[in-house]
Amino acid sequence: MNQKAFQDYYPDELNYCYGCGRLNEQGLKLKSYWVAIAGLLTARQDRNLIRQRQQQIAERDREKAQAEALLNRPENRSTRDRSQFLNDLFQRKAFSWTRVFEDLERIMPARLHVVSIRPELAPDNQLAINLTVAGNSREHALALVEKMEASQRFQQTRIEQEEALTGQADTVQFNISAVYVPEAVSASNARPGGTP
């Protein structure tokens, strides 16, 4: 190590300590460096910050439990149910078909088309998309799945069912499920009185 240790700065009269004295022939001659001290200080600060965040999370959990207990009282159940209904309605209204089709159009291979699409709000508040596509090649459908997986808009993409079609222009049909992650709308991009 090129840098000098703390002990190297001690005057000779203080350098006979058994643990870190450089002039003590039988001593351990331990050395302390800024890097180690700085690391310890940073670790202590990080532990304090983690402890603070854990306390904040515990406080929010207590507040949430108290609010849920209040809403679950018999006299408040109708308010809770209406609130849940309205929140679900707002989430469904926020769904933009235009945006979903724009996102699909960017990744849709040639000679493959959407037969049906059905959005569902999953219990964990994620927006699940059930998509049926058809085309003249199994490879095109697999390419769509790969592009969906690589996309920032579709996650957990998987093929639910594959079906060979006969007597039609389309020779294969796939049922695909994915979690749709809409792009966040910035205030500057939003049109007044409507969706962007």
Secondary structure as UniProt FT lines:
FT   HELIX           6..9
FT   HELIX           12..14
FT   TURN            15..16
FT   TURN            18..20
FT   TURN            22..23
FT   TURN            25..26
FT   HELIX           34..71
FT   HELIX           74..76
FT   HELIX           77..94
FT   HELIX           97..107
FT   TURN            110..111
FT   STRAND          112..121
FT   TURN            123..124
FT   STRAND          127..135
FT   HELIX           138..150
FT   STRAND          154..164
FT   STRAND          172..180
FT   TURN            187..189
FT   TURN            192..193
//
